[in-house]
Amino acid sequence: MNNLKLLLSFVLCTIFIFSQAQEVNQAKYAGSITASELKEHLYIIASDEFEGRETGKEGQKKAERYIENEFRKLGLVAPVNGSYLQEVSLVTTNNMNSSLKINGKDFPFLKDFYFFPGETPGKWVSEDHVFLGFGIDDSLYSDYMEVDVKGKTVWIMSGEPMTAKGQSIISGSALLSDWSTDFRKKRELAIQRGASAVVMINRDFKMYLSRIRYYLESPSMKLDMEKTEDQQKVDRPATIFVSIEMANIMLSSTKIKSVENAVKKIQKKKKSLSADLKLKMELNIDNNVQKVKSSNVLGFLPGTDLKDEVLVLTAHYDHVGKNGEDIFNGADDDGSGTVAILELAEAFKLAADEGFKPRRSILFMTVTGEEKGLLGSEWYTEFPIFPLKNTVANLNIDMIGRIDEAHRDNEKYVYLIGSDKLSTDLHELSEKANASYTNLALDYTYNDPKDPNRFYYRSDHYNFAKNQIPVIFYFSGVHEDYHQPTDTPDKILYDKHATITQLVFHTAWEIANREERLPVNVENEFESIRE
């Protein structure tokens, strides 16, 4: 009996010592991620030489070669048939020759109207129109009570009904509801009700257009993939955005007279206002299509006993390029995430070389085309190098080097998005990793399903989440230099940058080495489409 007790004590002691050694080593390798090395990489990636890293342009190719070379120097496996590059096939379309004609009168693109590329068919003719107020259907206010919009083009105003005191009729306060903050909600409702097309009257047309003009003037991009027969049948109804001035011309011959008058009448009566419009509208989107090649850059670290299971770490290395003489360096967006991936790869490879290989394999991937619509990550999930059914999680890093207005007094924070959407175990593991090692303030503001910014849907983790793969999106928020030429490496808070990268490391270490694979145990909006 005494011998048995001694043996049990020895085993427990050995397990404790091994556990302590693992924690010491984990901290050691996380410590190899330093502010100085992140800074060194970022001053290269976000330099003028890389010309803003626009997808398909020479600056992006330079960044691609730099990352590829870093993976090669580390000795990571080249997993794409002996290459570090997964080629992504793309096509660009230029929509500047698009035209809109109503009752024979021409309305110029980007003067009277705009649309988002890929969200409306190339040709569209409509003669059955209805003005439908704000296009809202809510228990406190509805524009659909007495109007059938099936088969019609619906004209709806931005915003929501307000009282004379500036209170929203829907929210009951000065705080706007998501009917105002997310135009997609109105569009989807109109489509659900059978509308053939949607015309959004943007009451802040000039201000909003000034912010997105560069994007709309630039060629749009999408994946070059042949649609299946079923996909070809599912063409979304046209959606365009028009100015108040243009809308007023259409309304002038009706009882409504103008957009301003409609807003006043709805405010006074707290009741919807609608009118049929006698219009023949013809939209012609004249696309100039060209093929483009780009690549995701992949470095692979094989695991040990659970090597068939793969953890994917991602960041996008593209940005928005140049506009004339202005170079959009994209230091924070997403140079900060890109160089974090390089440091994470170095830390895990150092551990592996010293005898601490991860149990699960790790794929370090910088993806292209995020700024064009999450294209590189979509391509990977359509054509995965490792089966998606074996992919245990995706940790995605996008903008972790700055602070936003909400955290001016404390830079030691990070927004986490998506950690609990598919796996409660991932959320708990993430919280524990932070409490044990980095002690950052974890902010879940943008994890709220009602977040009007919809950040959960706006970075590369989303393409993994759609495939039932647990995700965390690391983000430090939007700032005044977002998508501006002033997003430069001298403004990065490198100590903060390093600490968040270390949090990703600790979380990845725990995922890669835990006994059981992370379970998907949360009901979610996605149907399983894993291969």
N, C-alpha and C positions, 0 to 999 in steps of 0.2 A: 504493500500500500504506500509506504514511504517513497519507494522508487517511482511509483506511478505519479505521486505528487511532485517529485523532483522533475520528472520528465515533462509534466504539464506546465510547471513553472518555467522550465527551460524554453518550451515552445512559445508560451505567452511572452516571455522576455524577448525571444528572437523576433517574434512578430512586431512587438513594440519598437525594438531597435530598428528593424527594417522600415517600419512606418515613419519613424523619426528621420531616418536617413533619406527616405523619399521626400519628405517635406523640406529637409535641408537642401537637397539637390534641386528640388523644384524652385525654391527661392533663389538658389545660386544661378540657375539658367535664366530665370526671369530677370535677374540683375544684369545679365549680359545685354539686355535691351536698354540702351542708354540714349539720353537726350542728344549727346554729341554725335552719335552715329546716325540717328534719325535726321538730324540737321544736315549732316554731310550728304546723305542721299538726297534729301529734299532740295537742297540748293542746286543739285544737278537736274533732278526730274522736273522741277518748276522753274528752270532757267529759261531765258529768252531763246536759247539754242533749240529748245524742244517746241517752240512756236505754238504753245497752248494745247498740244497733243490732240488735235481734232481727229476724230476717227477717219481713217483712210488717207490722211495727209502725211507728209514726210516727218513732221514733228512726232506724230504718234508712232511711226515706224522707228524713230530714234529711241523713243521710250521703250518700245517693244524689245529692241536689241539690247538696251541697257539692262532691263530686267532679266532677259534670257541669259545674259552673260553673268549676272549675279547668281542666278540659280546654278549655272554651270560651275562657277568658282566654288560654290558651297558643296558641290558634289551630289546635288539632288538628282534623282532619276528623271530622265526625260521620257514622259509616259505616252507620248503621242507617236507611236511607231518609231521610237528613238529620237523624237524631236520634242522641244519644249513648247512648240507653237501649235495650237489648234486653229487652223484657218477658219475664218468666219466669212461666209459669202453674203454680200450686201448689195442692195441697189439704192441709188439716190434718185429722187424726183424733184424737179424744180417747178414750182406752181405759180411763178410770177406772171405767166401769161393767162391766168384764169380770169374768167369774165362772168358778170352777172347782169342779166337784162330783165327788167320788169316793165311790162306794158310797152315794150319797144325802147325803153330808155336804158342806157348803159350806166352801170355803177362800178367804178374802178376798185380793184382789189387793193386792200390796205389803205383805202381812203374812206370808202363807205361800208366795207364789209371785210371780214376775214374768216378763215376756217382753220381747223387743225388738220394737218396732213394725215392721211390714212383713216380719217374718221367720217369721210363723206364720199359718195360715189363720183365717178368722173363726169357723168352727164346726168342732169336732173331737170325735168320740166314739171311744173305744177300749176293748176288753175283753180284749185279749191282750197281757200285759205280762211283761217279764223283767228282773230285777235282774242287772246284768252288771259288778259290781266297778267298776274304774276305766275301763272302756271302751277299753283299750289293746291294740294288736296290734304287738308288737315282737319282735325275735329273742331278747331276754333275758326277756321276759314277755309273755304274751298272755291276754286275757279271752275270745278268740273261738275257742279251740282246739276246744272240744266243744259250742259253742252255735250254733244257727241262729236268727238274729234276723229273718229275712225276714218282713215283714208284721206285726211286733210293735212295741210301744212299749218302747223300751230305757231303763232307769233306770241311770245311771252317776254315779259320784262324782267330784268335782273332785280334783285332785292325782294322785299316782302312788305305787306301792308303795315303802315305805322299810324299811330294816333297823332293828333295835333301836338301832343306833348312829347313826341319823339319816342313813344313806347311801342314796341312790336306787339301787334295784335296776337301773334302766336306765342311768343315767349313771355309776354306780360311785363317786359322790362326793356331797358335800352339795349340789352344784349341781343344780337341778331341770332336767329335760329340757323340751322344748317340748310334751310331753304335758300338763304342768302349766300352762305359761305361756300356752297358746293353746287355749281350749276348742273353737275351730272345728275343730281337727284331729280331736278325738274325735267331734264332730258329723258331720263329713264322712265319717269312716270308718263310722259307724253307718249313714248314708244309703247309702253304697256297698255295705254288706252287706245292704241291703234293708229296714232299719228303717222303719216307717211314721211314727214320731214319736220324739222324744228328750226325756227328762226328765233334766236335769242337777241332781244333788244338790250344791248349793254349800255346802261345809263352812265357808266364811267368809260365810255369807248375810247376817247382820246388818251386818257391817262393809262389805261390798261394796254392799249396798242403801243404806246411809247416804250413800255417795258418789254414787250414780246416781239417788237418789229424785227429785230436782228434775227431772232429764231425763225420767224415766218419768212423772211427774205432768203434765208439760207436753204439750200436743198435739203429736203427731208430724207430720212433713211429708214429702211426696213430690211429684214432678212430676206435673202433671195431663196425662197423655198416655194416649190410648186404646191398650190392648194389642192386638197383632196376634192372630190366631186361634192361632198357634203359641205365643206367649208366654202366652196364657191357659191353655194346657194344662199349663204348667210351674209348678205350685204347689209350693213347698217343703214338706216334712213339718214338722209343728209342732215347735217347740223351746221348752220352758219351763224355768225354774230354780226349784227348791224348797228349802225349809229342811231342815236335819237333823231338826228336830222333826216336820215333816210326813212326811218319808221314814220316820222311825222308826215312825209309826203304820201305814204300809203294810207295813213289814217285821216288825212285832211277831208276826204269826201264822205266820211262816216260820221255817225252821231258822236263818236269819241273825240274827233278833231285832232288830238295830239297826245303824246305820251304824258306830258306834264298834266294835261287835263284829266287823263285816266287816273293818274296817281292821286290827284286831288279828290276826284269823285269817289274812289274806293276808300280813301281816308275818311271822307265825310259820312258815307253810308255804311262803312265797314262791311261791304258786300261786293262781290265780284262784278266785273264789267266785261262784256264780250261783244264782238261784232264780226259779221262776215266781211271778207275783203274780196273785191272783184279785181283779181290780179292774174296775170300770166307771168310766171317767173321761170327763167331759163338760166341754169348754172352750167358752165362748161369749165372743167378743170383740165387745163392743157399741160400734161405731164411730160417733161423731158427726162427720160429714164437712162441711167448709166450704171454699169456694174462696178462694184468696189470690193477690194479684198482687205481684210484686216485679220487680226489674230488675238485670241486669248493666250496668255503666257502661263504655262503650268510647270510646277516643280513638285516632285513626288517623293515622300519619305515613307518607305515600307515599314509596316509594323511587325510585331512578333507573332504571338499566338492567336491574335484576332485580326491579322493583317488583311483579311478579305473585307472587313468593315472599314469604311473610309469617312474621315472627318474632313470637310472642305472649308478652308479659310479664304475669303475673297475680299477684294477691293477693286474698284474700277480705276484704270490708269489713263483713260481718255479724259479730255476736257473739251472746251468749246472753240479752241483755236485762236484765230486772229480776226480783227475787223479793221481793215486799213492798216495803219501803223500800230494800232493797239494790240498787244499780246495779252491774252487771258491765261496767265501762268497756272492758275488752278492749284495753288500751293495747298490750301485746305481741302479743296474739292477737285479731285480726291487724291492729290499728292500725298496728303497726310496718311490716308489709308494704304496707298501703294507702298510707301516706304515702311509702314508698320508691317506689312506682309513680308518684306525683305528681312526685317529684324526678327520677326517670329520664325521665319525659316532658318535663320542663322542660329537662334537660340535652341530650337528643337534638334537641329543637326549637330550642334555642339554636344548636347545631351546624348544623342545617339552615338556619337564618336567616342564618348567616354563611358559607354556601356549602359546607357539609360534610354534605350529605344522605346518609343511608345508601343503599347500593345496593339492599338488600332493604327492603321495607316493614316497619313495626313497629306492632303492635297493642298498645296499653296497655289492660288490662282489669282492673277490679275486679269480682269476682263475688259474687253473693249466695248464701245458703243453704248455705255450706260446713258450718256447724255442724249443719245438718239432714241432712247426708249427701252433701256435694259436689254439691248440686243445681244451682247456677248454672253450674258448669263442665260438668256433664253435659248441661244444656240447650244450652249453646253447641256442644258437640261433636255433639249430635243435630241442631241447627239452626244450623250455622256461618254466619257472615256472609261469611267467606272460605273457599273450599274447603279441606277438610282435606288434600287431596292436594297443595296448595300451601303448607301450613304446615310450615316447616322445623324448628322447635323451640319448646318452651315452657320458659321460665324462671319458676319459681313461688316466691314469697316468703311464708313463713308463720312468724312469730315469730322476729325477728332482733335484738331489742333488749335481751335479758337474758343472764345466764349460768346454767349449771346446776351441780349439785354436782360433776360430774366436772372442771369447769374453774374452780374457785374461785381458782386461782393464776395463771390466764392468760385474760384476757377476749378476747384477740386470736385468736379461732378462729371457725369456722363448720362445722356439719355439712352435708355435701353428700350428697344421696340421689338415686340414679337416673342419675347422669351417664354411667355405663358400661353401663346396662341395654340400650340400643338402638344406641348409636353410640360406638365407641372414639374416633373423631375428636373428638366433643364432650368427652369426658373429658380428652383430651390438650390440647385448646384451653383448657378451663377451668383445668387445672393451669398452663399457660403464662401465661395472663392473670394468675393470682394471683402467680406467681413474678416476673412483669415489673412489676407495679404495686402490689399490696396486701400481699403477704407474710403473709397470715393462715395459721394452722395449720388445714389442711383435715382434718376428722375424718370418716372413713367408717364409723364404728361402726354407724350405723343403715342403712347401705347393704347390710349383710350379709343375704342371703336368709333366714337363720334368726333375724333380729331378732324377738324376741317382741312388741315394741311395734308392729310392722307399720306403721311410719310411711310407708313407700313407698306404702301403700294408703290413707293417711288425709288427704291434702290434694289440691288441685285438679289438680295435674300428672297425677295418675293417670288422669283421663279422657282426657288427651291421649296418654299412654303406651299406653293400650288401643287407640288408633287408629294405632299404629306411628309416633308422633311423638316424637323424642328429647326428653328432659326433664332439668332439674336442679331439685331442691327445696332451697332455702336455709333453714336452720333453726338456731336456737341452743339448742334443748333445752327440756325442761320444768322448771319451778321451782315454788316453794311457792305462788305466786299464780295458777297456771294455773287458769282457770275459777273464779276467786274474785273478790269485789268489790274485793280489794286489788291487782288488776292495773291499776295506775294510771300515768299518764305521768311522774310524778316519779321512778319507779324505773327508767326506761329509761336505758341507757348510750349516750348519743347519739353519742359518738365511735366506739364500736364499730358502732353502727347505721349511721353514715355510711360507714364503711370497707367493711362488707358490701355496702351499696347500690352503692358504687363498684365492687366486684368484679363485681356483676351488670352494671353498665354496661359494663365492659371486656369481659366475656364476650359481652354482647349486641352490642357494637361489632364484635367479631371475627366473630361469626356473620353479622351483617348485611352485612359488607363483604368476606368471603372470596370467592375466585374460584369455588369449587365449593360447592354446597349440601351440608350435612352428610349423609353416607350413613347409612342404617340397615344396619349390618353385624354385628349380634349376634343370634344365635338367641334367641328369647324366648318367653314363655308365651302371648302374645296372637296370635290369628289376625287377619289384616288385615281391618278393617271400615271402612276409609276410604270416604267417598263419592267 
